[in-house]
Amino acid sequence: MDAPAPPSSPTRGRRVRKRDLVIPVALSLTAVGIILWATWEPGAFALVRSSFNPWIFLGAIGALGLQITAGGLRLRHVSRGALTVKGGLRAQLTWDFMSAVTPSAMGGAPFAAFFIAKENGAAYGQVTALMLFTMLMDQLWFATLIVILYVSAIWLPVFPTALGAAGIGTVAAYLGGMLIYIAFFAYATLVKPEILERFANWVVRFKWLRRFEPTVRRETKKLRHQARVLRGQPLSFYLKGAGYTLMYWLGRYGIVFLVALSFWREFRHVLFVMRTAGLWLAGLAMPTPGGSGGIEALYVLYLAPLLPPGYGGPALLAWRAVAYYGVLAIGLVVAGSAVRALLAGETPPEQPVPDLGEASDAPPRPTSVTA
């Protein structure tokens, strides 16, 4: 799960260590174990076992398939066919895998770009344009979702009452801040990329940040080039990308919902889905790799109260088994070569900065975002 931030080149100087693969799983399993112990009710095991529906649970696995497929097709769409369907699926699995073992503030996009470049012989800097578009689509979905949650809160307790008035106010303020950031970044990316460039260049003028100035200037120049390519795409390109993004996130929400439904059918379905969406938004702020530990705590706050006593722990364990541990296992197999290269310290080569002088006013070719 990625925080809304543009991919640049954070893999440079940032190795993936073996402990990065172990710590997130250990954190998650520890949190699940504590929650199972703290929420268990006498006789709950027999009730959970008797109400469990394996066919609905298979639907949750199908929702995981929808998530991966929609994400892979989105990457193929953005590349204008430069990626095959298989290549897009492998890239999406790599993205999800690396998001699960890196902090949300970093996300898996830079590593997925590294994988795509390595697998397809493409320049890393060009591939980041592809990742920029997909992350922009996610941000626009988050913005839409935040508005939906604010409006729905008029009729539904979208924000958990267990947070209290201060907690609900904090969450609402966090979502409002995220909405402002997304609006600024989308505007700066698609309309006025020079705003982001001027702001970044102003920040690095501070004495204690001056050593980062060459890197920041280089990356903002690349971002300006990528934004110019994005602005040259037709409306249909964005609409199709938005459709794939919607399917991707519906798949993610569907896993949580169908796992819970496989254990218990009598709960407030609409509210459960709305709170699931809110959980994912809150999870973007988690500093741990893949949100492990924090996501489990958010489940207890957001979703467990909607299930009968004793059901929250097993539903949480089953969800994480499908959507987190399962993705880690599949991703490790699919992205094994790229992960081994990162573990060995391999980093992508430096991408030449495009010339944005007089040529920057020329209309871009609407052929491929990676072009």
N, C-alpha and C positions, 0 to 999 in steps of 0.2 A: 504494500500500500504506500503510495507516494504522496508526499506533501506537494502542494502546488508550487513547484520551483522549476525553473528551466534547466535542462541538462546541459552542462558544459563539458568539462573534462576532469571530473573529480576522481576518476580512476587513476590519474597521474599522481604518483606519490601516495596513493591509498591502496595498500594491498588488502586482499581478502585473506584473513588468517584462518587457520583451522578452528580456532576457538570461536570465530564468528559464526560457524555452522553449529556449534554445540551449545553456546550460551543461550540463544533464543529458545531452543527447544527445552533446555533445562528450566528457564524462567517460566515458560508456558506450562510445562508439566507440573512444576511446583505450585503455580497459582491454581491450576485446576485441582490438584490434590488437596490444597487448603480449602478451596470452595466446596469440594465434595464432602470433606470432613465437617465443615462448618454448617452446611445446609442439609445434611442427611437427616431423614426422619425415620423413626422405627417402622418397619414394615414397608418402607417405600420401595425397596428393591422388587418385591413381589408385584406391587402395583405397576411399577415402570415396565417390568417384563411382560405383564399381562396386557398392557395397553400399547406396547410397541408394535408398529406396523412396518415390516421390512420393505413393502412395496413403495410406500411413501418415502422411506429412507433412500431407496434406489433413485427416486425422483430428485433427491438432493445431490446425488452423484451426477445425475443428468444435468442439474443446474451448474455444477462445476464444469461439465463439458461445454455448456452454453457460454460460460464465462471465458474459457480458454479459446473456444472457437471464434466467438465474437471479437476478442482481442486480437487473435491472429489474422482474421479477415480484415480488421481495421488497419493493421500494419501493412498488409498486402495492398489494401486500397490506397493508403497514403503513398506507398512506393510506386503506385501506378503499374503494378504488375512486375516490378523489378524483383520482388520477393515472390516465391511460389507459395501456394497454400501451406504446404508442409513447412517451408521456411518461416512463414508468418507464425504458425502455431508454435514452432520451436523457439522463436524469438519471444513470443508472449509468455511461454512457460519460463524462459530464462528471466524475463522481467519480473514475473510473480515470485520466482525463486529468490532472486537477489533482493527484492523488496522485503522478503520474509527474514533476511539475515542482515539487513542494514537498517539503521535508524530512519524513521519516516522523513526526517529533514533532508536526508541524502537520497533515499529511494533507490529503486532498482533500474531506473531509466539509463543512467550512464553505463552501467554494466551490460544492460541489454543492447545498447548501441555498440559496445565493444564486441559482443557476441555476433551481432548482425554483420559488422564490418569484417570480423574474423572469418565467419562462415561464407560470406559472399564476395570477399575480396574487394569490398568497398572502402572508401576513405572514411575514417571515423568521424571527422568533422562534418562530412556530408550527411552521414546517418543521423547525427544529432538533430538535424532539421526535421527528420521523420518523427523522432521522439518528442520534439517541441510541439508538433501539431497534435499528437495523441494526448500529451499532457494538457495542452490548451483545451481540447475537447473535454477532458475530465474536469478541468476547472469550470468551464461553462456549465457542465452538468451540476457541479457542486453549487454554483451560484443559483441555478434554477431550483435545486433541491432546498437550499436555505430559505428561499422565498416561500416554497410550498410548506415547509415546516413552520415558518412564522404564521402563515395564514391558517394552517391546520390547528395550531395551538389555540385558536379561538374556540374550537369545538372539542378538541381532543387533548388529553394530558400528554402531549408529545414529549415534553421535558419531564423526567421522572420526579415525582413528588418527594422521593427520598432525598433529593439534593437540597431541599429546603429553598426558601426564597432567595437567599444569597447565592446558593449554588446554581439555581435556575437563571438568576440574573447574570452570573458569570458566564454560563454556557451561551446565553443569548448574546452577550457582548462579544464573546469569542467568535460566534457565527457571524455577527455583524462586521467584526474586523476582517474576517476571512472574505466576506462578500465585497468589502471595499478593496481589499488587496487584489482579488480576482478581477474586479472591474478595472482597476488601474493596470494590471499586467496585460489583460486582454486588449485594452485600448493602446497601451504602449507597444504591444506586439503587432497588432493588426493595423493601427492607424498612425501612431507617432512613435516609432522605435527610437527616434533621437532623444525623446524624453528620458527613457531608461538609460541611454548612453550618457546623457549629460548628468543625470543624477548619480550614476555609478562613478563617473569621473570626478564629481564634486566630493563624494564621500572619501575617495582615496587620497584626497589632498590633505587630509588630517595627518599630522606628523606621525602618529603611531600606526597609520595604515598606508603610508607612502610606499613601503616596500612591495605592496601588492599592486601598485599602479600599472606596471607593464602587463601583468596578467589580466587585470580587469579591463584595460583598454583593448587588449587582443580579443578577449571573449565577447565584449559588448559589440565590437566590430563584426565578429562572426554572427552574433545574434541579429544585428541589423540586416545582414545579408540574408539570413534565414527568414526573417520577417518579411523582407521584400519578396521572397519566393512565395511565402504563404499568401500574401496579398494578391498575387497573380492568379490564384486558383479560382475557378468558377464557383457559383453558388451551389451547384449540384454536388461538387466535391465536398463542401462542408456539410450539406444535408445528409449525404450518405455516411460521412464520418460520424455525424451526430447519431444516426440510426445504430451504427455498430457500437457506439459508446453507450447508448441506452440499453442495448441487449447485454453488453458486458456487465453493467452495474445491476441490471435486473437479475442476471445470473448470480452475482455475489449476494444480493439480498435473498434470492430464492433459496440458496443453500441454507442460510440461517433459518428461514421460515419453514422449509420442508423438513429439516431435522427436528425442529420443535413440534411440527405437526405429526411427525411419525411417532412421537411419544405421547402426545395429548392433542385431542381435536377441539376441545371446548375452551377456546380463549379468544380474545378480541383480535381478529386477524388483521384488520386494517391498522389498528394501533400498533400491533407487533411489527408490521412492515415499516411504518413510519419511524418507530423507535430504532429499528435496525439501521435505517438510513442515517439517523442521528448518531448512532453508535459509531458508524464508519467515519463520519465527519469528526467526531470527538477523538477518534483513534489517530487522526492525522497529527495530533499534537503530542503523541506519545514519543518519548525520547529513546525508548528501548528498541532493539532490532525487531522489525516487523510488528512493533507494538506489543510484543509478548509480555505477559504479566499485566500490563495495563488494559489490554483488550478484554481479558478475562474479568477484570474488576468492573469494567464498563458493562459487560454482559449481566453481572449481578445487579447493577444499578438500573439498567435500561429494560432488560428482557425477563430476567428471572421472576420479578414480581407478577408478571402476567401468566405464569405457569403455576400449577399446584405446588404446595410445599414438597420438597424432595425431588422434584423433577428438573429444577434448574441445573444442578450439577451434572447429571447424566446427559442432558441436552447440550450443555456447554462442551463436555468432553467429546461427544459425537460430532459436533460442529467443527471443533478444532482438528479432530482426526481427519475430517474430509477436506476442509478448506485450508488448513495450515500444514499439518504433518504430511498429509497426502501430497500437497503441492510441493513440499520440500523433497519428498522421495522421488516424485516424477521429474521435477526440475533437475535434481542431481544427476539423474540418468540422462536426460535430454541435453543438459548444458554441461555435461561432464568435462568435455575438452576445454571449454572456456573457463570453467571454474578451476580446473587444474592449472591453466595458464595464469590465472589471477593469483592462485595460491603460490605459484612459483615466482610471483612478482612481475609478470609481464604486463606492460602498459601499452596503450595504443600510441602509434607514432603521432607526432605533432602535425596538425593539419594547417596548410598555408592559409593565411588570412586573405579572403577575397579583396580585390581592389574595388573600393566603393567610392571612387572619385566621380568623375563625370559619368562613368558607366552606370552609376547607381540609379540614374534617372531613366535608364532604358527599360522598356517593359520586359518582365521576366517571362521565361518560357513556361507555360502551364502544363508541362509534361510530367514532371515528377518532383515531389517535395525534396527528394534526395539529390536532385540534379544540381 
